[in-house]
């Protein structure tokens, strides 16, 4: 029954040119095996919405793959590598992102948590995953490293200390609070990598960081 189910999903994906994550993963698994590579489907959670920050028990809602090459398991997310769903009209937008092919275990953990613990190949826990901010696909596409990796900011602090490594001379970094709905420029004239963002009156807000108008990461300002 499982084989027949997979065959049906794979056929529909090929004939229609459309699929959700399970269809992408099943098709990748089949193509890998056809060329002699061992591949497995991994199911788990994709951290993709700010409301998930701080939540431990998240629903299983995503699928990706592991493929063995030269006796080493490599991770692949063909769904996120293919494009994204537009928030404006809920339509799929093709946008190839090769950073999700052979993505490192450390980077994968930033927004993927597998149901089967054997696929967690780094020393991290479910609690560690729950505390992360939301990292978006353009974060992995670029070479920037944004910290801290703790997604919950205390509103009792005067400022939020942010670091963005690998900002280029002509890169523009900005931030937005959910209650303000306006972008504020982070001055990078002196090739700064560290910034202080004022938190006064921002309790309960989401803070989102952009680089070159591309969304990178979202934090929660907690009371």
C-alpha positions in Angstrom: 0.0 0.0 0.0 2.8 2.4 0.8 4.6 1.6 -2.5 1.3 2.2 -4.4 0.7 5.5 -2.5 4.2 6.7 -3.4 3.7 5.7 -7.0 0.5 7.7 -7.2 2.0 10.8 -5.6 5.1 10.6 -7.9 3.0 10.2 -11.0 0.8 13.1 -10.1 3.8 15.3 -9.4 5.4 14.5 -12.8 2.2 14.8 -14.8 1.0 18.0 -13.3 4.3 19.7 -12.5 2.9 20.4 -9.0 3.4 18.9 -5.6 3.7 19.7 -1.9 6.7 18.8 0.2 5.9 15.0 0.4 5.6 14.9 -3.4 8.9 16.7 -3.8 10.6 14.3 -1.3 9.1 11.1 -2.8 10.2 12.2 -6.3 13.7 13.0 -5.1 13.9 9.7 -3.3 12.9 7.8 -6.5 15.3 9.7 -8.7 18.2 9.1 -6.3 17.5 5.4 -6.2 17.3 5.3 -10.0 20.8 6.5 -10.3 22.1 4.2 -7.6 22.0 6.5 -4.5 20.6 5.5 -1.2 18.0 8.1 -0.1 15.4 8.5 2.7 12.5 10.8 3.3 12.6 12.7 6.6 9.4 14.1 8.1 9.3 16.7 10.8 8.6 20.4 11.5 9.6 23.4 9.4 9.8 26.6 11.5 8.4 29.1 9.2 6.1 31.4 11.2 6.9 33.8 14.1 4.1 32.3 16.2 6.2 29.2 16.5 9.0 31.0 18.4 9.2 29.5 21.9 6.8 26.6 21.1 8.1 23.1 21.9 5.4 20.8 20.6 4.9 21.7 17.0 2.9 19.7 14.5 4.7 17.6 11.9 4.2 19.6 8.7 7.1 19.1 6.4 9.2 16.6 4.5 12.8 16.6 3.2 15.5 14.1 2.2 18.8 12.6 3.2 20.9 11.1 0.4 24.1 9.0 0.9 27.0 10.1 -1.2 30.5 8.6 -0.6 29.1 6.9 2.5 28.1 10.3 4.0 24.5 11.4 4.5 23.7 14.8 2.9 20.6 16.8 3.5 18.3 18.2 0.8 15.1 20.2 0.9 13.9 20.3 -2.7 10.7 22.1 -1.7 12.4 25.1 -0.3 15.0 24.9 -3.0 12.3 25.2 -5.7 10.6 28.4 -4.6 8.2 29.9 -2.1 4.5 30.7 -1.6 3.7 34.4 -2.0 2.0 35.9 1.0 0.2 38.4 -1.3 -1.9 35.9 -3.3 -1.0 32.5 -1.9 0.5 31.4 -5.2 3.8 29.5 -5.7 6.7 31.5 -7.0 9.6 29.6 -8.6 12.9 30.8 -7.2 15.7 28.2 -7.2 17.8 28.3 -4.1 20.7 25.9 -4.2 21.6 26.5 -0.5 19.1 23.8 0.4 21.0 21.1 -1.5 23.7 19.6 0.7 22.8 22.1 3.5 24.9 21.6 6.6 23.4 20.0 9.7 23.9 23.2 11.6 22.1 25.4 9.1 19.3 22.8 8.5 18.6 22.8 12.3 17.9 26.5 12.2 14.4 25.8 10.7 14.1 21.9 10.4 13.4 19.5 13.3 13.0 15.8 12.3 10.5 13.4 14.0 13.2 10.7 13.9 16.0 11.8 16.2 18.6 9.8 14.3 18.6 12.7 11.7 19.8 15.2 14.3 23.5 14.8 13.8 24.5 17.8 16.0 24.3 18.2 19.8 21.0 20.0 19.8 17.6 19.3 21.5 13.9 20.1 20.8 14.1 22.8 23.4 17.1 24.4 21.6 15.0 24.3 18.4 12.0 26.0 20.1 14.1 28.9 21.3 15.4 29.8 17.8 14.1 32.8 15.8 12.5 32.2 12.4 15.1 32.0 9.6 13.9 32.5 6.1 15.1 31.1 2.8 17.0 34.2 1.8 19.1 33.9 4.9 20.6 30.7 3.7 20.9 32.0 0.1 23.2 34.7 1.2 26.5 34.6 3.1 25.3 36.6 6.1 25.4 35.4 9.7 22.9 37.0 12.0 23.1 36.6 15.8 22.0 36.0 18.5 20.4 32.7 17.8 18.0 33.1 20.7 14.6 34.0 19.3 13.1 35.5 22.4 14.1 39.1 23.3 13.4 40.4 26.8 11.5 43.7 26.6 13.1 44.7 29.9 16.3 45.5 28.0 16.8 49.0 26.7 18.3 47.8 23.4 18.5 44.6 21.4 22.1 44.0 20.4 22.3 42.6 16.8 25.3 41.4 14.8 25.3 40.8 11.1 28.5 39.3 9.8 29.6 39.6 6.1 27.7 42.7 5.3 29.2 44.2 2.2 30.0 47.9 1.5 26.8 48.3 -0.5 24.5 46.1 1.5 21.6 47.8 3.3 20.3 46.3 6.6 16.9 47.3 8.0 14.5 46.3 10.7 10.8 46.5 11.3 8.6 46.0 14.4 5.2 44.4 13.8 3.4 47.3 15.6 5.1 50.0 13.5 4.9 48.5 10.0 7.7 50.6 8.7 11.3 49.8 7.9 14.1 51.5 9.8 17.6 51.7 8.3 20.6 50.3 10.2 23.6 52.6 9.5 26.3 50.7 7.7 28.4 53.6 6.5 31.5 52.6 8.5 31.1 48.9 7.6 29.4 48.2 11.0 28.5 44.7 11.9 27.0 45.3 15.3 23.8 47.4 15.9 21.6 48.4 18.9 17.9 48.5 18.2 15.7 50.3 20.8 13.1 48.2 22.5 11.1 50.8 24.4 7.4 50.0 24.2 7.9 47.0 22.0 6.7 44.2 24.3 4.8 41.5 22.4 6.1 42.7 19.1 7.9 40.7 16.4 11.2 42.2 15.2 12.2 41.3 11.6 15.6 41.9 10.0 16.1 42.6 6.3 19.2 42.8 4.2 18.8 44.4 0.8 15.0 44.3 1.3 15.1 40.5 1.6 13.6 39.0 4.8 16.2 37.3 6.9 15.1 36.5 10.5 12.3 37.3 12.9 12.5 37.6 16.7 9.9 37.8 19.4 10.0 40.6 22.0 8.6 39.0 25.1 7.1 40.7 28.2 
